[in-house]
Amino acid sequence: MHRLSISFLFLICLSIIGCKQAPVDSLIERNEEVNEYFTTLDELVDEYCNMIEATIDYAKDIEVKEKDGEEASIFEGLEMFSDIAGSAFKIIKLAEKIEGMEDQHKKFENNLSSHDFEEFMNIYINAIKRFVAIAEKAESLDKK
């Protein structure tokens, strides 16, 4: 009985040690489909955040001009519209690319190890943090 307990304890220790070993390469480095998906997702988030920040900056400039008794020119309006339209076009293209990868995404998401899943979730969390930062910036503009 004593041998059985020691053997069982030894097996548990080996299992714990084995489970804590992380893959040598990150999920993105090991899987090209995952890399492409997250590269595209990162580009999409960047473009969206840049568009929102640019819009906030335009709004701040217009607000400053209004406080100084000036009006925004038609050229400033066209520049803002052009920037937003360009970003919107890029966002649409990237969103279509992401949509086309959804089947792959579901396939690799179902085959993640616990370490991969943690890495996968951290990537998503970082994207969400960026959206929260943009929302806070927009909210601070609204309070002024």
Backbone hydrogen bonds, N-H to C=O, Kabsch-Sander energy under -0.5 kcal/mol:
donor,donor_aa,acceptor,acceptor_aa,energy
5,S,1,M,-2.0
6,I,2,H,-2.2
7,S,3,R,-2.8
8,F,4,L,-2.5
9,L,5,S,-2.5
10,F,6,I,-2.5
11,L,7,S,-2.4
12,I,8,F,-2.1
13,C,9,L,-2.3
14,L,10,F,-2.3
15,S,11,L,-2.3
16,I,12,I,-2.5
17,I,13,C,-2.5
18,G,14,L,-2.7
19,C,15,S,-2.2
20,K,16,I,-1.4
21,Q,17,I,-0.6
21,Q,18,G,-0.6
30,R,26,S,-2.0
31,N,27,L,-1.8
32,E,30,R,-0.5
35,N,31,N,-2.3
36,E,32,E,-2.8
37,Y,33,E,-2.4
38,F,34,V,-2.7
39,T,35,N,-2.4
40,T,36,E,-2.4
41,L,37,Y,-2.6
42,D,38,F,-2.5
43,E,39,T,-2.2
44,L,40,T,-2.4
45,V,41,L,-2.6
46,D,42,D,-2.7
47,E,43,E,-2.6
48,Y,44,L,-2.4
49,C,45,V,-2.9
50,N,46,D,-3.0
51,M,47,E,-2.4
52,I,48,Y,-2.5
53,E,49,C,-2.8
54,A,50,N,-2.5
55,T,51,M,-2.4
56,I,52,I,-2.6
57,D,53,E,-2.5
58,Y,54,A,-2.6
59,A,55,T,-2.5
60,K,56,I,-2.4
61,D,57,D,-2.4
62,I,58,Y,-2.4
63,E,59,A,-2.4
64,V,60,K,-2.5
65,K,61,D,-2.2
66,E,62,I,-2.5
67,K,63,E,-2.1
68,D,64,V,-1.7
69,G,66,E,-1.3
70,E,65,K,-3.1
77,G,73,S,-1.8
78,L,74,I,-2.4
79,E,75,F,-2.5
80,M,76,E,-2.4
81,F,77,G,-2.5
82,S,78,L,-2.8
83,D,79,E,-2.4
84,I,80,M,-2.5
85,A,81,F,-2.9
86,G,82,S,-2.5
87,S,83,D,-2.3
88,A,84,I,-2.8
89,F,85,A,-2.4
90,K,86,G,-2.0
91,I,87,S,-2.8
92,I,88,A,-2.4
93,K,89,F,-2.2
94,L,90,K,-2.6
95,A,91,I,-2.7
96,E,92,I,-2.3
97,K,93,K,-2.0
98,I,94,L,-2.6
99,E,95,A,-2.6
100,G,96,E,-2.0
101,M,97,K,-0.9
101,M,98,I,-0.8
102,E,99,E,-1.2
105,H,101,M,-2.8
106,K,102,E,-2.5
107,K,103,D,-1.8
108,F,104,Q,-2.9
109,E,105,H,-2.3
110,N,106,K,-1.6
111,N,107,K,-0.5
111,N,108,F,-0.5
112,L,109,E,-1.0
117,F,113,S,-2.8
118,E,114,S,-1.9
119,E,115,H,-2.3
120,F,116,D,-3.0
121,M,117,F,-2.7
122,N,118,E,-2.1
123,I,119,E,-1.8
124,Y,120,F,-1.7
125,I,121,M,-2.8
126,N,122,N,-2.2
127,A,123,I,-1.6
128,I,124,Y,-2.3
129,K,125,I,-2.5
130,R,126,N,-1.6
131,F,127,A,-1.7
132,V,128,I,-2.4
133,A,129,K,-2.3
134,I,130,R,-1.9
135,A,131,F,-2.4
136,E,132,V,-2.6
137,K,133,A,-2.0
138,A,134,I,-2.5
139,E,135,A,-2.5
140,S,136,E,-2.3
141,L,137,K,-1.5
142,D,138,A,-1.9
143,K,139,E,-1.6
144,K,140,S,-0.7
144,K,141,L,-0.7
